[in-house]
Amino acid sequence: MKRTGIEVSKAAAKAIALCDVDVIPAYPITPQTHIVEELAELIANGELDAEYVAVESEHSAMSAAVGASAAGARTATSTASQGLALMHEILFIASGLRLPIVMVVANRALSVPINIWADHSDIMPERDTGWVQLFAENGQDVFDLIIQAFRLAEDRRVMLPVMVNLDGFSVSHVIEPITMLDKAEVDSFLPPCRLDRMLDPSAPRTIGAYGAQNVYTEMKMQGEAALNGAAPVMEEIWEDFSRRFGRRYKAVEEHAVDDADVVLVTMGGIGETAVTAVDEMRAEGMKVGVARIRLWRPFPREELRRLLGGKKALIVVDRILSPGAGGGPVGTEIRAAFHGLPQAPKICDAVAGLGGREINRDTFRRLAADAFEHLAEPAPAYTLIDVRVQ
């Protein structure tokens, strides 16, 4: 292990390279372009022996990834925003065929208007595509989670594609001190790629064929069982990673939660800001904590119930507005997780940070103060933070 200052996008590319990836279908889109650029440079310099497929669109990138993985190759790609949206139909094919593709998503707002900054409006429409979905807070998370993602995806109990999400620009383009594993360490943790070859000229077959009513539901349930079964396998991987390298990850990370009355719930890069704000509020005597969701799919329902049941209030900070639904997807799912339970807390959904609008310590302080002031009142449908009326 070696600690070095490096741009997070380049660290992501180096993590992919350390995993002996075979095929990289790539199409550039802001803010993930530095990842595929760095991978192209590593291949050109002879540091990575892989096939780099420069395609004409993100739809083609995921189509090529499906073909490569089906042929038995360890496959990785990266995208963001409109590019992820363009991949949408092929994402279902990747998960339906149980292909262990790893994709890094530099989260970015969707049009319109055109916006290149981070929120979760690109990833949330993809939450039901059947992929395992992880969220990183910082560069160390990104590096580690990518390596862990290959091991999870290729585990025979899982065999599903995995997305590793990081905030565009505010994480992807930041230079951070990251403890990088060396090749021998990664090799000791990640088994060699030994995928079955569904696409094999010597044994032709039809894959992804027509499925009528008599098999479609059963196929979907097989994918559901595999996705839910990925959670305990991920825990095994995190435990092994901790034993080897000293960094422990959880489906839901907690900070100052045990005796908290009000808990902030975050996902992605704003979690670190929330931790700082909570420490400041704790110093002032406010019983506030923060729970940061790392594993979004499969949804960590039981972990959230165990950790947050009995709290007076939860403030769920959603970075996408789900139009017409009354809030955001994370708030909706947490409400569903606690629905009807006797220890259910009051759940307040705050939609913030759209299009990269700043979420700072003061944002969290205002949300917590408002929650304490209105604990006895019913929770609003949602609160839209920092709307500037024209």
C-alpha positions as CSV (number, residue, x, y, z in Angstrom):
1,M,0.0,0.0,0.0
2,K,1.1,3.5,-0.8
3,R,-0.5,6.8,0.1
4,T,-0.4,9.4,-2.7
5,G,-2.2,12.5,-3.9
6,I,-4.1,11.8,-7.0
7,E,-7.2,13.0,-8.9
8,V,-10.1,10.7,-7.9
9,S,-11.0,10.0,-11.6
10,K,-7.4,8.7,-12.2
11,A,-7.5,6.7,-9.0
12,A,-10.7,5.1,-10.4
13,A,-9.0,4.2,-13.6
14,K,-6.0,2.7,-11.8
15,A,-8.3,0.6,-9.6
16,I,-9.9,-0.8,-12.8
17,A,-6.5,-1.5,-14.3
18,L,-5.3,-3.2,-11.1
19,C,-8.2,-5.7,-11.5
20,D,-6.8,-7.0,-14.8
21,V,-9.8,-5.9,-16.8
22,D,-9.9,-7.4,-20.3
23,V,-12.2,-5.1,-22.3
24,I,-13.1,-1.4,-21.8
25,P,-15.9,-0.1,-24.1
26,A,-15.6,3.7,-23.7
27,Y,-17.4,6.9,-24.7
28,P,-16.5,10.2,-23.1
29,I,-19.0,12.4,-21.3
30,T,-18.4,15.0,-18.6
31,P,-17.6,14.5,-15.8
32,Q,-16.4,10.9,-16.2
33,T,-14.2,11.5,-19.2
34,H,-10.9,11.6,-17.2
35,I,-11.6,8.0,-16.2
36,V,-11.7,6.5,-19.7
37,E,-8.9,8.9,-20.8
38,E,-6.6,7.6,-18.1
39,L,-7.5,4.0,-19.0
40,A,-6.7,4.7,-22.7
41,E,-3.3,6.1,-21.6
42,L,-2.6,3.1,-19.4
43,I,-3.2,0.8,-22.3
44,A,-1.2,2.9,-24.8
45,N,1.7,3.0,-22.4
46,G,1.7,-0.8,-22.0
47,E,0.7,-0.6,-18.3
48,L,-2.6,-2.4,-18.9
49,D,-3.1,-5.3,-21.4
50,A,-6.8,-4.8,-22.3
51,E,-8.9,-4.2,-25.4
52,Y,-10.1,-0.5,-25.5
53,V,-13.2,-0.2,-27.7
54,A,-13.9,3.4,-28.7
55,V,-17.6,3.4,-29.6
56,E,-20.0,6.0,-31.1
57,S,-22.3,6.3,-28.1
58,E,-23.0,5.2,-24.5
59,H,-25.7,2.9,-25.9
60,S,-23.0,1.1,-27.9
61,A,-20.6,1.2,-24.9
62,M,-23.0,-0.9,-22.8
63,S,-23.9,-3.1,-25.8
64,A,-20.2,-3.8,-26.3
65,A,-19.8,-4.5,-22.6
66,V,-22.6,-7.0,-22.7
67,G,-21.0,-8.8,-25.6
68,A,-17.5,-8.8,-24.0
69,S,-18.8,-10.1,-20.7
70,A,-20.9,-12.8,-22.4
71,A,-17.7,-13.9,-24.1
72,G,-16.0,-14.4,-20.8
73,A,-14.0,-11.2,-20.5
74,R,-13.7,-9.1,-17.3
75,T,-15.4,-5.9,-18.5
76,A,-15.5,-2.3,-17.2
77,T,-16.9,1.0,-18.4
78,S,-17.8,4.4,-17.1
79,T,-20.5,7.0,-17.8
80,A,-22.6,9.9,-16.5
81,S,-25.8,11.8,-16.9
82,Q,-27.3,11.7,-20.4
83,G,-24.9,8.9,-21.2
84,L,-26.3,6.7,-18.5
85,A,-29.8,7.6,-19.7
86,L,-28.9,6.5,-23.2
87,M,-27.7,3.1,-21.8
88,H,-31.0,2.5,-20.1
89,E,-32.5,-0.3,-22.1
90,I,-29.2,-2.2,-22.2
91,L,-28.8,-2.1,-18.5
92,F,-31.7,-4.5,-18.1
93,I,-30.0,-6.8,-20.6
94,A,-26.8,-6.8,-18.6
95,S,-28.5,-7.7,-15.3
96,G,-31.0,-10.1,-16.9
97,L,-28.2,-12.1,-18.5
98,R,-26.3,-12.0,-15.1
99,L,-23.2,-10.4,-16.6
100,P,-20.7,-9.2,-14.0
101,I,-19.9,-5.9,-15.6
102,V,-18.5,-3.1,-13.4
103,M,-19.4,0.5,-14.3
104,V,-18.3,3.7,-12.6
105,V,-20.9,6.5,-12.7
106,A,-19.8,10.1,-12.1
107,N,-23.2,11.3,-11.0
108,R,-24.5,14.4,-12.8
109,A,-27.8,16.3,-13.4
110,L,-30.0,15.5,-16.4
111,S,-31.2,18.1,-18.8
112,V,-33.2,20.3,-19.2
113,P,-31.6,22.9,-18.7
114,I,-28.1,21.4,-19.5
115,N,-26.2,21.1,-16.3
116,I,-22.9,19.4,-15.8
117,W,-22.8,19.4,-11.9
118,A,-23.6,16.6,-9.4
119,D,-26.9,15.4,-8.3
120,H,-28.6,12.1,-8.4
121,S,-31.1,12.6,-11.2
122,D,-29.1,10.3,-13.5
123,I,-28.8,7.3,-11.3
124,M,-32.2,7.3,-9.7
125,P,-34.1,6.4,-12.9
126,E,-31.8,3.4,-13.1
127,R,-32.5,2.1,-9.6
128,D,-34.8,-0.7,-10.9
129,T,-32.5,-2.0,-13.6
130,G,-31.3,-5.0,-11.5
131,W,-27.7,-3.8,-10.9
132,V,-26.0,-3.7,-7.5
133,Q,-25.5,0.0,-6.8
134,L,-22.9,1.4,-4.4
135,F,-22.2,5.0,-3.4
136,A,-18.8,6.5,-2.6
137,E,-18.2,9.6,-0.4
138,N,-14.6,10.3,-1.3
139,G,-11.6,9.1,-3.4
140,Q,-10.6,6.3,-1.0
141,D,-14.1,4.9,-1.2
142,V,-14.0,5.0,-5.0
143,F,-10.7,3.2,-5.3
144,D,-11.7,0.5,-2.7
145,L,-15.3,0.0,-3.9
146,I,-14.2,-0.6,-7.5
147,I,-11.9,-3.4,-6.5
148,Q,-14.6,-4.8,-4.2
149,A,-17.2,-4.5,-7.0
150,F,-15.3,-6.9,-9.3
151,R,-15.2,-9.5,-6.6
152,L,-18.9,-9.1,-5.8
153,A,-20.0,-9.2,-9.4
154,E,-18.1,-12.3,-10.2
155,D,-19.0,-14.2,-7.1
156,R,-20.9,-17.3,-8.2
157,R,-23.6,-16.6,-5.7
158,V,-24.2,-13.2,-7.3
159,M,-23.2,-12.9,-11.0
160,L,-24.7,-9.4,-11.4
161,P,-23.4,-6.1,-12.8
162,V,-22.3,-3.4,-10.3
163,M,-22.4,0.4,-10.5
164,V,-20.0,2.4,-8.3
165,N,-21.4,6.0,-8.0
166,L,-19.4,9.1,-7.2
167,D,-20.3,12.8,-7.3
168,G,-19.3,14.5,-10.5
169,F,-16.6,17.1,-10.1
170,S,-16.9,17.6,-6.3
171,V,-15.5,14.0,-5.9
172,S,-14.4,12.9,-9.4
173,H,-12.1,15.9,-10.1
174,V,-10.7,16.5,-6.6
175,I,-7.1,15.6,-5.8
176,E,-7.1,13.6,-2.6
177,P,-4.7,11.5,-0.6
178,I,-5.6,7.9,-1.4
179,T,-4.0,4.7,0.0
180,M,-3.5,2.8,-3.2
181,L,-3.2,-1.0,-3.2
182,D,-0.4,-2.5,-5.2
183,K,-0.9,-5.3,-7.8
184,A,0.1,-8.1,-5.5
185,E,-2.4,-6.9,-2.8
186,V,-5.2,-6.7,-5.4
187,D,-4.3,-10.2,-6.8
188,S,-4.5,-11.6,-3.2
189,F,-8.0,-10.2,-2.8
190,L,-9.5,-10.6,-6.2
191,P,-9.6,-14.1,-7.7
192,P,-8.6,-14.4,-11.4
193,C,-11.5,-14.0,-13.9
194,R,-13.0,-17.3,-14.7
195,L,-16.3,-16.5,-16.3
196,D,-18.4,-18.9,-18.4
197,R,-18.4,-18.1,-22.1
198,M,-22.0,-17.7,-23.2
199,L,-20.8,-16.4,-26.5
200,D,-18.5,-19.1,-27.9
201,P,-18.2,-19.8,-31.7
202,S,-17.4,-23.4,-30.9
203,A,-20.6,-23.9,-29.0
204,P,-23.3,-21.6,-30.6
205,R,-26.4,-20.9,-28.6
206,T,-29.2,-18.3,-28.3
207,I,-29.1,-16.0,-25.3
208,G,-31.6,-13.4,-24.2
209,A,-34.3,-15.2,-26.2
210,Y,-38.0,-14.7,-26.2
211,G,-39.7,-15.5,-22.9
212,A,-43.4,-15.8,-22.8
213,Q,-45.7,-15.6,-19.8
214,N,-44.8,-19.1,-18.6
215,V,-41.2,-18.1,-17.8
216,Y,-40.9,-14.3,-17.6
217,T,-41.9,-14.0,-14.0
218,E,-39.7,-16.8,-12.9
219,M,-36.7,-15.2,-14.6
220,K,-37.4,-11.9,-12.9
221,M,-37.6,-13.6,-9.5
222,Q,-34.2,-15.3,-10.1
223,G,-32.7,-11.9,-10.6
224,E,-34.4,-10.6,-7.5
225,A,-33.1,-13.4,-5.4
226,A,-29.6,-12.9,-6.7
227,L,-29.8,-9.1,-6.0
228,N,-31.1,-9.6,-2.5
229,G,-28.5,-12.3,-1.9
230,A,-25.7,-9.9,-2.9
231,A,-26.0,-8.0,0.4
232,P,-24.6,-10.8,2.7
233,V,-21.9,-11.5,0.1
234,M,-21.0,-7.9,0.1
235,E,-20.7,-8.0,3.9
236,E,-18.3,-11.0,3.6
237,I,-16.2,-9.0,1.1
238,W,-16.1,-5.9,3.3
239,E,-15.1,-8.0,6.3
240,D,-12.3,-9.7,4.3
241,F,-11.1,-6.3,2.9
242,S,-11.0,-5.0,6.5
243,R,-8.9,-7.9,7.7
244,R,-6.4,-7.5,4.9
245,F,-6.2,-3.7,4.5
246,G,-7.7,-2.1,7.6
247,R,-10.6,-0.2,6.0
248,R,-14.1,-1.4,7.0
249,Y,-17.2,-0.6,5.0
250,K,-20.9,-1.0,5.8
251,A,-24.2,-0.9,3.9
252,V,-25.2,2.0,6.2
253,E,-22.3,4.0,7.8
254,E,-23.2,5.7,11.1
255,H,-21.9,8.6,13.0
256,A,-23.1,9.7,16.5
257,V,-26.4,7.8,15.9
258,D,-26.7,5.8,19.2
259,D,-28.1,8.5,21.4
260,A,-29.3,10.9,18.7
261,D,-32.9,12.2,18.6
262,V,-32.6,13.5,15.1
263,V,-30.6,11.7,12.3
264,L,-29.6,13.0,9.0
265,V,-29.7,10.4,6.2
266,T,-27.4,11.0,3.2
267,M,-26.0,9.2,0.2
268,G,-22.8,10.1,-1.7
269,G,-20.3,12.9,-1.2
270,I,-22.4,15.1,1.0
271,G,-22.0,12.6,3.8
272,E,-18.6,14.0,4.9
273,T,-20.1,17.5,5.1
274,A,-22.9,16.1,7.2
275,V,-20.5,14.5,9.6
276,T,-18.7,17.8,10.1
277,A,-22.0,19.6,10.7
278,V,-23.1,16.9,13.2
279,D,-19.8,17.3,15.2
280,E,-20.4,21.0,15.4
281,M,-24.0,20.6,16.6
282,R,-22.9,17.9,19.1
283,A,-20.4,20.4,20.6
284,E,-23.4,22.7,21.1
285,G,-25.4,20.0,22.9
286,M,-27.7,19.0,20.0
287,K,-28.4,15.3,19.9
288,V,-27.9,14.8,16.1
289,G,-26.4,11.9,14.2
290,V,-25.9,11.0,10.5
291,A,-26.5,7.7,8.7
292,R,-24.9,7.5,5.2
293,I,-26.3,4.9,2.8
294,R,-23.5,3.1,0.9
295,L,-25.4,0.2,-0.5
296,W,-28.5,1.5,-2.4
297,R,-29.4,-1.7,-4.3
298,P,-30.2,-4.0,-2.7
299,F,-31.9,-1.6,-0.4
300,P,-30.6,-2.0,3.2
301,R,-34.0,-2.0,4.8
302,E,-33.2,-4.1,7.9
303,E,-30.0,-2.2,8.6
304,L,-31.9,1.1,8.5
305,R,-34.7,-0.3,10.8
306,R,-32.2,-1.6,13.3
307,L,-30.1,1.6,13.3
308,L,-32.8,4.2,13.1
309,G,-35.9,2.7,14.7
310,G,-37.1,4.6,17.8
311,K,-35.5,7.9,16.7
312,K,-37.6,11.0,17.0
313,A,-37.0,12.2,13.5
314,L,-35.1,11.4,10.3
315,I,-34.1,14.0,7.8
316,V,-33.6,12.3,4.4
317,V,-31.5,14.5,2.1
318,D,-32.5,13.6,-1.5
319,R,-30.6,15.0,-4.4
320,I,-33.3,14.5,-6.9
321,L,-36.9,15.5,-7.0
322,S,-39.2,12.7,-8.0
323,P,-41.8,14.6,-10.1
324,G,-45.3,14.3,-8.8
325,A,-44.4,11.8,-6.0
326,G,-43.9,14.3,-3.2
327,G,-40.2,14.2,-2.5
328,G,-37.3,12.0,-3.6
329,P,-36.7,8.3,-4.1
330,V,-34.6,7.8,-1.0
331,G,-37.2,9.4,1.3
332,T,-40.0,7.4,-0.3
333,E,-38.1,4.1,0.3
334,I,-37.3,5.0,3.9
335,R,-40.9,5.9,4.6
336,A,-41.9,2.5,3.1
337,A,-39.3,0.7,5.2
338,F,-40.8,2.1,8.4
339,H,-44.4,2.1,7.5
340,G,-46.6,0.6,10.2
341,L,-43.8,-0.2,12.6
342,P,-44.4,0.8,16.2
343,Q,-40.9,2.4,16.5
344,A,-41.2,4.4,13.3
345,P,-39.6,7.9,13.5
346,K,-41.0,11.0,12.0
347,I,-39.5,11.1,8.4
348,C,-38.8,14.4,6.7
349,D,-37.7,14.4,3.1
350,A,-35.5,17.4,2.1
351,V,-34.7,17.8,-1.6
352,A,-31.4,19.7,-2.0
353,G,-28.4,20.1,-4.1
354,L,-30.2,19.9,-7.5
355,G,-27.9,20.7,-10.4
356,G,-24.9,20.9,-8.0
357,R,-26.4,23.7,-5.8
358,E,-24.3,23.9,-2.7
359,I,-25.1,21.7,0.3
360,N,-22.9,22.9,3.2
361,R,-22.7,22.6,7.0
362,D,-25.3,25.4,7.4
363,T,-27.7,23.5,5.3
364,F,-27.6,20.5,7.7
365,R,-27.7,22.8,10.7
366,R,-30.9,24.5,9.4
367,L,-32.5,21.2,8.7
368,A,-31.7,19.8,12.1
369,A,-32.8,22.9,13.9
370,D,-36.1,22.9,12.0
371,A,-36.7,19.2,12.9
372,F,-36.2,19.9,16.6
373,E,-38.5,22.9,16.5
374,H,-41.3,20.9,14.8
375,L,-40.9,17.5,16.4
376,A,-44.5,17.4,17.6
377,E,-46.0,18.3,14.2
378,P,-46.7,15.9,11.3
379,A,-43.9,15.5,8.8
380,P,-44.4,17.6,5.6
381,A,-44.5,15.8,2.3
382,Y,-41.1,17.2,1.5
383,T,-39.1,20.4,1.7
384,L,-37.3,21.8,-1.3
385,I,-34.2,23.5,0.0
386,D,-32.9,27.0,-1.2
387,V,-35.5,27.6,-3.9
388,R,-34.8,31.1,-5.4
389,V,-38.1,32.5,-6.5
390,Q,-37.8,34.6,-9.6
